[in-house]
């Protein structure tokens, strides 16, 4: 099946229009459907250099497919047929020797080098942009580097190439009875290298969900040579080089492989959905569970608007979706204790608990199924909203438990007022994607009526209002969506000034000609 050029996923799988229309029209009344414009791709500024011809192309369709990521603005531009950001050529390296050749040619031809995994960035992280010295851009698609190279089933680590997409990685590890257990919403169309470069968070709400925690060692190719960290479970030998590579977003080098911590696939699972009349009591219950040491795999709190929007509850209640899993034993006692903690804070569990034993036999019922289905449909629904003329996007943060009530109140008020000002009206919802003993990661969704042709300007004003409010209330500009170019101005306000100077110094040392992903994390220097 063909990938959707402007939207999410496969073209044949993207028919979420009716579902989205029903949801949106409940808030905005009748909506008109618009079709996508044909793509307009500029001619390349150079021919494929001889040294790259064996594994590179300047084909228009390939260049269009690498022109941008999957942010709301990217999708609107693609929907309008604007692929003016397409790179001049796309390289598909077969190994590190090809990567070295790309970097050498880029330096000689003054080309920006844009790393590309699955293309799912929502912060402008894979869009080809030129710095002051660049005459063109080459996107480096790592999809040919997609193998699990080694598995150490004694230490439970695996050496994996960075270009492998989520489903292929799980298939290869599954042959050994193992899993990485990292399932971001973009799982189908994002790569291991992308997860590492952006410090991605997975689907699971607690413990070993961030890619940092699953990484033992990494290998990075830079214009100055290779950076490879040591394969040990932990060390105290100075600052950790892994931490410099993770989150570098392609600005310091190209990640080619990593040793990842893997585990046996779970066979015991348990789920429950707990409803609350009062949102603050639901927050208190979630905090109690996060601080209990139970560490559920799923601990997502949906406020009443979020629960309604996702078809989880239509009675005005907030819903806490709980889940546990194990490869070793029944999770029933853990689930029982978590539900008891929630009920002690006023929650009710109307559909009871679901337990699944090692034979896969389910016992009980779980309202969380609606949430999981909606979670997977989410990216397709945004495509449909664009066709329907609705500005629909998300933003996320993390804060302490003490800071959350004020942050939630101010951010929702600020965004609601911005929606009224920019769109005439709108909806803002919140859920927790991850919870920690010291605080949650709130994830907000907003929807408003779009002005056809003016969606990007509307989005910019809404995004600015939300981002300013997050920092003002003590949150971070991003918990797991990365910095890219979209978040960079707020990231600069958030990071310590001296750390910014140190980061610039590393950039100059590893990438002295400024080839790599100009404008990501840092200004492109002349």
C-alpha positions as CSV (number, residue, x, y, z in Angstrom):
1,X,0.0,0.0,0.0
2,X,1.2,3.5,-0.8
3,X,2.0,6.0,2.0
4,X,-0.2,9.1,2.2
5,X,1.9,11.9,0.8
6,X,0.5,14.7,2.9
7,X,-1.2,12.8,5.7
8,X,-0.7,9.9,8.1
9,X,-0.1,6.3,7.3
10,X,-1.3,4.3,4.3
11,X,-3.7,5.8,1.8
12,X,-6.0,2.8,2.1
13,X,-6.0,3.0,5.9
14,X,-6.8,6.7,6.2
15,X,-10.6,6.7,5.9
16,X,-11.5,8.2,9.2
17,X,-13.7,10.9,7.7
18,X,-17.1,9.8,8.9
19,X,-15.9,9.3,12.5
20,X,-14.2,12.6,12.6
21,X,-17.1,14.4,11.0
22,X,-19.5,13.1,13.7
23,X,-17.2,14.2,16.5
24,X,-16.5,17.6,15.1
25,X,-20.1,18.4,14.0
26,X,-21.2,17.8,17.6
27,X,-19.2,21.0,18.5
28,X,-19.2,23.0,15.3
29,X,-22.3,22.1,13.4
30,X,-22.3,21.1,9.7
31,X,-18.9,21.0,8.0
32,X,-17.9,20.9,4.4
33,X,-15.3,18.4,3.0
34,X,-12.4,19.6,0.9
35,X,-10.1,17.5,-1.2
36,X,-6.3,17.7,-1.3
37,X,-4.6,19.7,-4.0
38,X,-2.1,18.0,-6.3
39,X,1.5,18.2,-5.1
40,X,3.8,21.0,-6.4
41,X,7.4,20.0,-6.1
42,X,10.2,22.3,-7.2
43,X,13.0,21.2,-9.5
44,X,16.2,20.1,-7.7
45,X,19.0,22.7,-7.4
46,X,21.6,20.1,-8.4
47,X,22.0,16.7,-10.0
48,X,23.0,13.7,-7.9
49,X,26.7,13.8,-7.5
50,X,28.6,10.9,-8.9
51,X,29.8,9.7,-5.5
52,X,26.2,9.2,-4.4
53,X,24.5,7.9,-7.5
54,X,24.6,4.3,-6.4
55,X,22.2,5.0,-3.5
56,X,20.6,8.4,-4.1
57,X,17.8,9.9,-6.2
58,X,16.4,13.2,-7.2
59,X,13.1,11.7,-8.2
60,X,10.2,14.2,-7.6
61,X,7.9,11.7,-5.8
62,X,10.7,10.6,-3.4
63,X,11.7,14.1,-2.7
64,X,8.1,15.1,-2.0
65,X,7.8,12.2,0.5
66,X,10.8,13.6,2.4
67,X,9.8,17.3,2.2
68,X,8.3,17.6,5.8
69,X,7.1,15.7,8.8
70,X,3.6,15.2,10.1
71,X,2.9,18.3,12.2
72,X,-0.4,20.1,11.8
73,X,1.3,22.8,9.7
74,X,3.1,20.2,7.6
75,X,-0.1,18.4,6.8
76,X,-1.9,21.6,5.9
77,X,0.9,22.6,3.6
78,X,0.9,19.2,2.0
79,X,-2.9,19.2,1.7
80,X,-2.6,22.5,-0.2
81,X,0.0,20.9,-2.5
82,X,2.9,22.9,-1.1
83,X,6.0,20.7,-1.2
84,X,8.4,23.6,-1.7
85,X,10.6,22.3,1.2
86,X,11.5,19.1,-0.7
87,X,15.2,18.3,-0.5
88,X,17.3,18.3,-3.7
89,X,18.2,14.7,-3.4
90,X,17.5,11.7,-1.1
91,X,20.2,9.3,-0.1
92,X,19.5,5.7,1.1
93,X,22.8,4.7,2.7
94,X,23.5,1.0,2.8
95,X,26.1,1.3,5.6
96,X,28.4,3.7,7.4
97,X,30.7,4.0,4.4
98,X,27.8,5.5,2.4
99,X,27.1,7.9,5.3
100,X,30.7,9.1,5.2
101,X,30.4,9.7,1.5
102,X,27.2,11.8,2.0
103,X,29.0,13.9,4.6
104,X,32.0,14.4,2.4
105,X,29.9,15.4,-0.7
106,X,27.7,17.7,1.5
107,X,30.8,19.5,2.7
108,X,32.2,19.9,-0.8
109,X,28.8,21.0,-2.3
110,X,27.7,23.0,0.7
111,X,24.6,20.9,1.3
112,X,22.5,20.7,4.4
113,X,22.2,17.1,5.7
114,X,18.8,16.1,7.1
115,X,18.5,12.8,8.9
116,X,15.2,11.0,8.2
117,X,13.8,7.9,10.0
118,X,10.0,7.4,9.6
119,X,9.2,11.0,8.9
120,X,6.7,11.3,11.8
121,X,8.2,14.4,13.4
122,X,5.6,16.9,14.6
123,X,8.1,19.7,15.4
124,X,9.7,20.4,12.1
125,X,12.6,18.1,12.8
126,X,12.9,16.5,9.4
127,X,12.1,19.4,7.1
128,X,15.0,20.4,4.8
129,X,16.0,23.9,5.8
130,X,19.1,25.7,4.6
131,X,21.6,27.6,6.8
132,X,23.4,30.7,5.5
133,X,26.2,28.7,3.9
134,X,24.1,26.0,2.2
135,X,23.3,25.8,-1.5
136,X,20.9,22.8,-1.3
137,X,19.8,19.9,0.9
138,X,20.2,16.2,1.0
139,X,17.9,14.1,3.1
140,X,19.5,10.9,4.5
141,X,16.8,8.2,4.7
142,X,18.1,5.4,7.0
143,X,15.5,2.9,6.2
144,X,18.0,0.4,4.6
145,X,19.7,0.1,8.0
146,X,16.9,-2.0,9.6
147,X,18.3,-5.2,11.0
148,X,18.6,-6.6,14.6
149,X,22.3,-7.4,14.4
150,X,22.9,-9.2,17.6
151,X,20.8,-10.5,20.5
152,X,22.3,-11.2,23.9
153,X,19.5,-13.1,25.6
154,X,21.6,-13.6,28.8
155,X,22.0,-9.9,29.4
156,X,18.8,-9.1,27.6
157,X,20.2,-6.5,25.2
158,X,20.1,-6.3,21.4
159,X,22.2,-4.4,18.9
160,X,19.8,-2.8,16.4
161,X,20.3,-0.6,13.4
162,X,18.7,2.8,13.7
163,X,16.5,2.8,10.5
164,X,14.2,-0.1,11.6
165,X,10.6,0.9,12.0
166,X,8.6,-0.1,15.1
167,X,6.6,-3.1,13.6
168,X,9.7,-4.6,11.9
169,X,11.7,-4.2,15.1
170,X,9.1,-6.0,17.2
171,X,8.9,-8.8,14.5
172,X,12.6,-9.4,14.6
173,X,12.8,-9.3,18.4
174,X,9.7,-11.5,18.6
175,X,11.6,-14.3,16.9
176,X,13.6,-14.5,20.1
177,X,10.6,-14.1,22.4
178,X,11.6,-10.6,23.2
179,X,10.3,-7.0,22.9
180,X,11.7,-3.5,23.3
181,X,8.3,-2.5,24.8
182,X,8.4,0.9,23.2
183,X,5.2,1.9,21.5
184,X,4.7,5.6,20.8
185,X,1.6,6.6,19.0
186,X,3.7,6.9,15.8
187,X,5.0,3.3,16.3
188,X,4.0,2.1,12.8
189,X,5.9,5.0,11.0
190,X,8.8,5.9,13.3
191,X,12.2,4.4,13.6
192,X,14.5,3.5,16.4
193,X,16.9,6.2,15.4
194,X,14.1,8.7,15.5
195,X,13.1,7.6,19.0
196,X,16.7,8.0,20.1
197,X,17.3,11.3,18.5
198,X,14.1,12.8,20.0
199,X,14.2,11.1,23.4
200,X,10.8,9.7,22.7
201,X,8.3,8.4,25.2
202,X,6.5,5.2,24.6
203,X,2.8,4.2,25.2
204,X,3.4,2.9,28.7
205,X,2.7,5.3,31.5
206,X,5.3,4.4,34.1
207,X,8.8,2.8,34.3
208,X,11.0,2.1,31.3
209,X,8.8,4.0,28.9
210,X,11.2,6.7,27.8
211,X,13.8,5.6,25.2
212,X,16.6,6.9,27.4
213,X,15.8,4.2,30.0
214,X,15.9,1.5,27.3
215,X,19.2,2.5,25.8
216,X,22.5,0.9,26.9
217,X,24.9,2.3,24.2
218,X,24.7,4.2,20.9
219,X,26.8,4.7,17.8
220,X,26.8,8.1,16.0
221,X,28.5,9.1,12.7
222,X,29.6,12.8,12.7
223,X,31.5,14.8,10.1
224,X,34.5,14.5,12.5
225,X,34.3,10.7,13.0
226,X,32.4,8.1,15.0
227,X,31.1,8.5,18.6
228,X,30.4,5.1,20.2
229,X,29.5,4.6,23.8
230,X,30.4,1.7,26.1
231,X,28.1,-1.4,26.4
232,X,27.8,-1.6,30.1
233,X,24.6,-1.5,32.3
234,X,25.7,1.6,34.1
235,X,28.9,3.6,34.8
236,X,30.1,6.5,36.9
237,X,32.9,7.6,34.6
238,X,32.1,11.3,34.2
239,X,29.1,12.8,32.4
240,X,27.3,10.2,30.3
241,X,28.0,10.5,26.5
242,X,24.7,8.7,25.8
243,X,22.9,11.7,27.3
244,X,24.6,13.9,24.7
245,X,23.6,11.8,21.8
246,X,20.0,11.1,23.0
247,X,17.9,14.1,22.1
248,X,20.5,15.5,19.7
249,X,17.8,15.5,16.9
250,X,20.2,15.0,14.0
251,X,22.1,18.2,14.8
252,X,25.2,16.5,16.0
253,X,25.4,13.4,13.9
254,X,23.5,10.4,12.4
255,X,22.7,7.6,14.8
256,X,23.4,4.3,13.0
257,X,22.8,1.7,15.7
258,X,22.3,1.1,19.4
259,X,22.4,-1.5,22.1
260,X,18.9,-1.6,23.5
261,X,17.5,-3.2,26.7
262,X,14.9,-5.8,25.8
263,X,12.7,-8.1,27.8
264,X,10.4,-11.2,27.5
265,X,7.1,-10.5,26.0
266,X,4.3,-10.2,28.6
267,X,1.6,-12.8,28.7
268,X,-0.4,-11.7,31.7
269,X,-2.4,-8.5,31.6
270,X,-5.0,-6.7,33.6
271,X,-7.1,-3.6,32.9
272,X,-9.7,-1.4,34.5
273,X,-11.4,1.9,33.9
274,X,-12.3,4.1,36.9
275,X,-14.8,7.0,36.6
276,X,-14.7,10.1,38.7
277,X,-17.3,12.8,39.1
278,X,-14.7,15.3,40.4
279,X,-11.6,15.8,38.3
280,X,-9.3,16.9,41.1
281,X,-10.1,13.8,43.1
282,X,-9.2,11.8,39.9
283,X,-5.9,13.7,39.9
284,X,-5.3,12.8,43.5
285,X,-6.1,9.1,42.8
286,X,-3.7,9.1,39.9
287,X,-0.9,10.6,42.1
288,X,-1.6,8.0,44.8
289,X,-1.1,5.2,42.3
290,X,2.0,6.8,40.7
291,X,3.6,7.1,44.2
292,X,2.5,3.6,45.4
293,X,5.3,1.6,43.8
294,X,2.8,-0.4,41.7
295,X,4.1,1.1,38.4
296,X,1.2,0.2,36.1
297,X,1.9,-0.1,32.4
298,X,-1.1,2.2,31.7
299,X,-2.2,5.0,34.0
300,X,-3.9,7.5,31.8
301,X,-6.3,10.0,33.2
302,X,-8.8,11.6,30.8
303,X,-10.6,14.7,31.8
304,X,-14.4,14.8,31.0
305,X,-14.0,16.6,27.7
306,X,-11.2,14.2,26.6
307,X,-13.2,11.2,27.6
308,X,-16.2,12.4,25.6
309,X,-14.1,13.3,22.5
310,X,-12.6,9.8,22.5
311,X,-15.8,8.0,23.0
312,X,-14.8,6.6,26.4
313,X,-17.5,8.3,28.5
314,X,-20.4,10.6,27.7
315,X,-21.7,11.1,31.2
316,X,-19.4,14.0,32.2
317,X,-17.1,11.9,34.2
318,X,-13.3,11.8,34.1
319,X,-11.8,8.4,33.4
320,X,-8.6,6.8,34.7
321,X,-7.5,3.9,32.4
322,X,-5.4,1.4,34.3
323,X,-3.4,-1.5,32.9
324,X,-0.8,-4.0,34.2
325,X,1.3,-6.6,32.4
326,X,3.9,-9.2,33.3
327,X,5.8,-12.0,31.6
328,X,6.0,-13.9,34.9
329,X,2.8,-14.0,36.9
330,X,-0.8,-12.9,37.2
331,X,-1.2,-9.1,37.7
332,X,-4.5,-9.5,39.5
333,X,-3.2,-8.4,43.0
334,X,-1.5,-5.2,41.5
335,X,-4.7,-4.3,39.6
336,X,-6.8,-4.9,42.7
337,X,-4.6,-2.6,44.8
338,X,-4.6,0.2,42.1
339,X,-8.4,0.1,41.8
340,X,-8.7,0.1,45.6
341,X,-6.6,3.3,45.7
342,X,-8.7,4.9,43.0
343,X,-12.0,3.9,44.8
344,X,-10.6,5.4,48.0
345,X,-10.6,8.8,46.2
346,X,-14.2,8.5,45.0
347,X,-13.7,6.5,41.8
348,X,-16.1,3.8,40.6
349,X,-15.3,0.9,38.3
350,X,-18.7,0.2,36.5
351,X,-17.4,-2.4,34.1
352,X,-15.2,-4.2,36.5
353,X,-11.7,-5.5,35.8
354,X,-10.3,-7.5,32.9
355,X,-7.7,-10.2,33.5
356,X,-5.9,-12.1,30.8
357,X,-4.0,-15.3,31.6
358,X,-1.1,-16.8,29.8
359,X,-3.4,-18.6,27.4
360,X,-4.8,-15.2,26.3
361,X,-8.2,-15.9,27.8
362,X,-9.9,-12.7,29.0
363,X,-12.1,-12.5,32.1
364,X,-14.2,-9.4,32.8
365,X,-14.9,-6.2,30.8
366,X,-12.8,-3.1,30.2
367,X,-14.0,0.3,29.0
368,X,-10.4,1.2,28.2
369,X,-10.7,-0.6,24.9
370,X,-12.5,2.5,23.5
371,X,-9.5,4.7,24.6
372,X,-6.9,2.4,23.0
373,X,-8.8,2.3,19.7
374,X,-9.1,6.1,19.7
375,X,-5.4,6.4,20.5
376,X,-4.4,4.5,17.5
377,X,-6.9,6.3,15.2
378,X,-5.7,9.7,16.4
379,X,-3.3,10.6,13.6
380,X,-5.8,9.6,10.9
381,X,-8.5,11.7,12.6
382,X,-6.3,14.8,12.3
383,X,-6.1,14.3,8.6
384,X,-9.9,14.2,8.4
385,X,-10.2,17.3,10.5
386,X,-8.1,19.2,8.0
387,X,-10.4,18.1,5.2
388,X,-13.4,19.2,7.3
389,X,-12.0,22.6,8.0
390,X,-11.1,22.1,11.7
391,X,-7.9,23.3,13.4
392,X,-7.0,20.2,15.5
393,X,-3.7,19.7,17.3
394,X,-2.1,18.7,20.5
395,X,0.7,20.0,22.8
396,X,2.2,18.3,25.9
397,X,4.3,19.1,28.9
398,X,5.4,17.8,32.3
399,X,5.2,19.4,35.7
400,X,5.2,18.6,39.4
401,X,2.0,17.3,41.1
402,X,1.9,20.5,43.2
403,X,2.1,22.7,40.1
404,X,-0.5,20.8,38.0
405,X,-3.8,22.2,39.3
406,X,-2.8,25.8,38.6
407,X,-1.2,24.8,35.2
408,X,-4.3,22.9,34.2
409,X,-6.6,25.8,35.1
410,X,-4.5,28.5,33.4
411,X,-3.6,26.6,30.3
412,X,-7.1,25.5,29.5
413,X,-8.4,29.0,30.1
414,X,-5.7,30.6,28.0
415,X,-6.2,28.2,25.1
416,X,-10.0,28.4,25.3
417,X,-9.8,32.2,25.2
418,X,-7.4,32.0,22.2
419,X,-9.8,29.6,20.4
420,X,-12.6,32.1,20.9
421,X,-10.5,34.9,19.6
422,X,-8.9,33.0,16.7
423,X,-11.7,30.6,15.7
424,X,-14.9,32.0,17.2
425,X,-15.1,29.0,19.6
426,X,-13.4,25.8,20.3
427,X,-12.7,22.8,22.6
428,X,-9.6,22.1,24.8
429,X,-9.2,18.7,26.5
430,X,-6.5,17.1,28.7
431,X,-5.2,13.7,29.5
432,X,-2.1,12.3,31.3
433,X,0.1,10.3,28.9
434,X,2.7,9.4,31.6
435,X,2.9,9.7,35.3
436,X,5.9,9.8,37.7
437,X,6.1,9.8,41.5
438,X,6.9,13.5,41.3
439,X,4.5,14.7,38.6
440,X,2.4,14.0,35.5
441,X,2.8,14.6,31.8
442,X,-0.4,16.4,30.7
443,X,-1.3,16.2,27.0
444,X,-3.7,18.8,25.7
445,X,-5.9,18.7,22.5
446,X,-7.5,21.7,21.0
447,X,-10.1,22.0,18.2
448,X,-11.5,25.1,16.5
449,X,-13.2,26.1,13.3
450,X,-10.6,26.9,10.6
451,X,-10.5,29.7,8.1
452,X,-9.9,28.0,4.8
453,X,-6.5,29.1,3.6
454,X,-5.7,30.7,7.0
455,X,-5.2,27.6,9.1
456,X,-1.5,28.1,9.5
457,X,-1.9,31.6,10.9
458,X,-4.6,30.5,13.2
459,X,-2.4,27.6,14.5
460,X,0.6,29.9,15.1
461,X,-1.5,32.1,17.4
462,X,-2.9,29.2,19.2
463,X,0.5,27.5,19.6
464,X,2.1,30.6,20.9
465,X,-0.6,31.2,23.5
466,X,-0.4,27.6,24.7
467,X,3.4,27.4,24.8
468,X,3.8,30.7,26.7
469,X,1.3,29.5,29.2
470,X,3.2,26.2,29.8
471,X,6.4,28.0,30.6
472,X,4.7,30.6,32.7
473,X,3.1,27.8,34.8
474,X,6.3,25.9,35.4
475,X,5.9,23.2,32.8
476,X,8.4,22.1,30.1
477,X,7.9,23.0,26.5
478,X,7.9,19.3,25.6
479,X,7.8,16.0,27.5
480,X,8.2,13.7,24.4
481,X,7.6,15.5,21.2
482,X,11.2,16.9,20.9
483,X,12.3,20.5,20.1
484,X,12.9,20.6,16.4
485,X,12.3,24.0,14.9
486,X,8.7,24.5,16.2
487,X,9.7,24.5,19.9
488,X,13.1,26.1,19.6
489,X,12.3,29.6,20.8
490,X,10.7,28.2,24.0
491,X,13.5,25.7,24.4
492,X,16.0,28.5,24.4
493,X,14.0,30.2,27.2
494,X,13.9,27.0,29.2
495,X,17.5,25.7,28.9
496,X,20.2,27.2,31.1
497,X,22.2,29.9,29.2
498,X,25.6,28.2,30.0
499,X,24.3,24.9,28.8
500,X,23.3,26.5,25.6
501,X,26.8,27.8,25.1
502,X,28.2,24.3,25.8
503,X,25.8,22.8,23.3
504,X,27.0,25.2,20.6
505,X,30.6,24.3,21.4
506,X,29.8,20.6,20.9
507,X,28.1,21.4,17.6
508,X,31.2,23.2,16.4
509,X,33.4,20.4,17.5
510,X,31.4,17.6,15.9
511,X,30.0,19.4,12.9
512,X,32.4,22.3,12.2
513,X,30.9,23.1,8.8
514,X,27.3,23.2,10.1
515,X,26.1,20.5,7.8
516,X,23.6,18.7,10.1
517,X,19.9,19.7,10.4
518,X,20.5,23.5,10.5
519,X,18.1,25.3,12.8
520,X,17.3,22.3,14.9
521,X,18.1,22.9,18.6
522,X,20.4,25.8,17.6
523,X,20.7,28.6,15.2
524,X,22.4,27.7,11.9
525,X,25.7,29.6,12.1
526,X,27.4,31.2,9.1
